Amino acid sequence: MATSGPVAVVTGANRGIGVEVCRQLVERGFSVVLGSRDVAKGEREAEQLPGSVSARQLDVADQGSVDAAAAWVAEHYGRCDALVNNAGVDYDTDAMAASADLARVHRAMETNLFGAWRTCLALLPLLRESLHGRIVNASSSEASLADMGAGTPAYHVTKAALNALTRTLAAELRDSAVLVNAVSPGWTATDMGGSGGRPIAEGAASIVWGVTLPDDGPTGGFFQDGQPLAW
Ligand SMILES: NC(=O)c1ccc[n+]([C@@H]2O[C@H](COP(=O)([O-])OP(=O)(O)OC[C@H]3O[C@@H](n4cnc5c(N)ncnc54)[C@H](OP(=O)(O)O)[C@@H]3O)[C@@H](O)[C@H]2O)c1
């Protein structure tokens, strides 16, 4: 299945912002690997999308699943030009840091930080080979330390940690063609965001901006809708 066009891997792409990111990337000429924990759900979404979309089982909290998906990308495409670490969990507005269930925080960390991190590690060999490698970590304005207040502790801490990973990885990859950014979709009307948020297409477009940056675009930044957010 070798392709001359760019290949993007999107995690948590069976619903919400992830599936719309897949749609927008296909429209821009990417071959897309649509990752989902439940591959049947991913396949159902992939069938609805035009263009080259391959649904793969991908649970970012499971090292074996991540390794198998990365191996499949290497075998079938031999390249990976973009990774969108979109999978995210537990917008825990019902919790407080002062009374937190640390097992719950730990579970959130396993997806929101380590999931993105292990997927980066698995795909970095291919991303480094790309002439235009891009990593977009789906962050949140709620990860901003500058604006952080009480509550939502698992989400705040895990997304702030993801921002720290973004900066560190970007600095380490500065001598490569891989640009690494943390990008917030903004408050978006998905299962996580709930009603009242903006349309999913707009949230996804904020993320896709980070994938389609020019080669002299920013790296190690924190953005929403192409504009910098305060760390
Ligand atoms: N919506 C907002 O207002 C908003 C604002 C700021 C940031 N964000 C961020 O944007 C990203 C997408 O959010 P969303 O609103 O689309 O959320 P969503 O509707 O809750 O969808 C989350 C997706 O992540 C997947 N996922 C969860 N754990 C996973 C794992 N271990 N491995 C692989 N996939 C996993 C879910 O799969 P299942 O179907 O299997 O559960 C689902 O496909 C998240 O990182 C979120 O934190 C969202």
Ligand as a Chemical Component Dictionary entry (heavy atoms), coordinates in Angstrom:
data_LIG
# 
_chem_comp.id                   LIG 
_chem_comp.type                 NON-POLYMER 
_chem_comp.pdbx_formal_charge   0 
_chem_comp.three_letter_code    LIG 
# 
loop_
_chem_comp_atom.comp_id 
_chem_comp_atom.atom_id 
_chem_comp_atom.alt_atom_id 
_chem_comp_atom.type_symbol 
_chem_comp_atom.charge 
_chem_comp_atom.model_Cartn_x 
_chem_comp_atom.model_Cartn_y 
_chem_comp_atom.model_Cartn_z 
_chem_comp_atom.pdbx_ordinal 
LIG N1  N1  N 0  -14.251 18.885 23.312 1  
LIG C1  C1  C 0  -13.622 19.908 23.892 2  
LIG O1  O1  O 0  -14.247 20.942 24.271 3  
LIG C2  C2  C 0  -12.127 19.853 24.075 4  
LIG C3  C3  C 0  -11.489 21.017 24.551 5  
LIG C4  C4  C 0  -10.116 21.000 24.710 6  
LIG C5  C5  C 0  -9.398  19.853 24.413 7  
LIG N2  N2  N 1  -10.026 18.737 23.977 8  
LIG C6  C6  C 0  -9.206  17.542 23.670 9  
LIG O2  O2  O 0  -9.412  17.163 22.325 10 
LIG C7  C7  C 0  -9.268  15.725 22.200 11 
LIG C8  C8  C 0  -10.519 15.135 21.548 12 
LIG O3  O3  O 0  -11.624 15.469 22.397 13 
LIG P1  P1  P 0  -13.142 15.112 22.056 14 
LIG O4  O4  O 0  -13.925 16.246 22.575 15 
LIG O5  O5  O -1 -13.277 14.660 20.662 16 
LIG O6  O6  O 0  -13.358 13.882 23.075 17 
LIG P2  P2  P 0  -14.385 12.647 23.036 18 
LIG O7  O7  O 0  -15.575 13.007 22.223 19 
LIG O8  O8  O 0  -14.567 12.244 24.458 20 
LIG O9  O9  O 0  -13.555 11.531 22.252 21 
LIG C9  C9  C 0  -12.374 11.033 22.838 22 
LIG C10 C10 C 0  -11.772 9.990  21.932 23 
LIG O10 O10 O 0  -10.578 9.495  22.571 24 
LIG C11 C11 C 0  -10.653 8.094  22.546 25 
LIG N3  N3  N 0  -9.842  7.465  23.592 26 
LIG C12 C12 C 0  -9.966  7.572  24.929 27 
LIG N4  N4  N 0  -9.037  6.810  25.522 28 
LIG C13 C13 C 0  -8.331  6.217  24.542 29 
LIG C14 C14 C 0  -7.240  5.305  24.506 30 
LIG N5  N5  N 0  -6.680  4.823  25.632 31 
LIG N6  N6  N 0  -6.745  4.925  23.309 32 
LIG C15 C15 C 0  -7.278  5.395  22.170 33 
LIG N7  N7  N 0  -8.332  6.224  22.115 34 
LIG C16 C16 C 0  -8.834  6.627  23.309 35 
LIG C17 C17 C 0  -12.135 7.773  22.677 36 
LIG O11 O11 O 0  -12.364 6.436  22.293 37 
LIG P3  P3  P 0  -13.624 5.553  22.871 38 
LIG O12 O12 O 0  -14.791 5.853  21.969 39 
LIG O13 O13 O 0  -13.118 4.161  22.763 40 
LIG O14 O14 O 0  -13.852 6.002  24.286 41 
LIG C18 C18 C 0  -12.696 8.798  21.696 42 
LIG O15 O15 O 0  -12.551 8.340  20.386 43 
LIG C19 C19 C 0  -9.022  15.211 23.622 44 
LIG O16 O16 O 0  -7.653  15.033 23.817 45 
LIG C20 C20 C 0  -9.562  16.321 24.493 46 
LIG O17 O17 O 0  -8.943  16.344 25.771 47 
LIG C21 C21 C 0  -11.384 18.718 23.795 48 
# 
loop_
_chem_comp_bond.comp_id 
_chem_comp_bond.atom_id_1 
_chem_comp_bond.atom_id_2 
_chem_comp_bond.value_order 
_chem_comp_bond.pdbx_ordinal 
LIG N1  C1  SING 1  
LIG C1  O1  DOUB 2  
LIG C1  C2  SING 3  
LIG C2  C3  SING 4  
LIG C2  C21 DOUB 5  
LIG C3  C4  DOUB 6  
LIG C4  C5  SING 7  
LIG C5  N2  DOUB 8  
LIG N2  C6  SING 9  
LIG N2  C21 SING 10 
LIG C6  O2  SING 11 
LIG C6  C20 SING 12 
LIG O2  C7  SING 13 
LIG C7  C8  SING 14 
LIG C7  C19 SING 15 
LIG C8  O3  SING 16 
LIG O3  P1  SING 17 
LIG P1  O4  DOUB 18 
LIG P1  O5  SING 19 
LIG P1  O6  SING 20 
LIG O6  P2  SING 21 
LIG P2  O7  DOUB 22 
LIG P2  O8  SING 23 
LIG P2  O9  SING 24 
LIG O9  C9  SING 25 
LIG C9  C10 SING 26 
LIG C10 O10 SING 27 
LIG C10 C18 SING 28 
LIG O10 C11 SING 29 
LIG C11 N3  SING 30 
LIG C11 C17 SING 31 
LIG N3  C12 SING 32 
LIG N3  C16 SING 33 
LIG C12 N4  DOUB 34 
LIG N4  C13 SING 35 
LIG C13 C14 SING 36 
LIG C13 C16 DOUB 37 
LIG C14 N5  SING 38 
LIG C14 N6  DOUB 39 
LIG N6  C15 SING 40 
LIG C15 N7  DOUB 41 
LIG N7  C16 SING 42 
LIG C17 O11 SING 43 
LIG C17 C18 SING 44 
LIG O11 P3  SING 45 
LIG P3  O12 DOUB 46 
LIG P3  O13 SING 47 
LIG P3  O14 SING 48 
LIG C18 O15 SING 49 
LIG C19 O16 SING 50 
LIG C19 C20 SING 51 
LIG C20 O17 SING 52 
# 
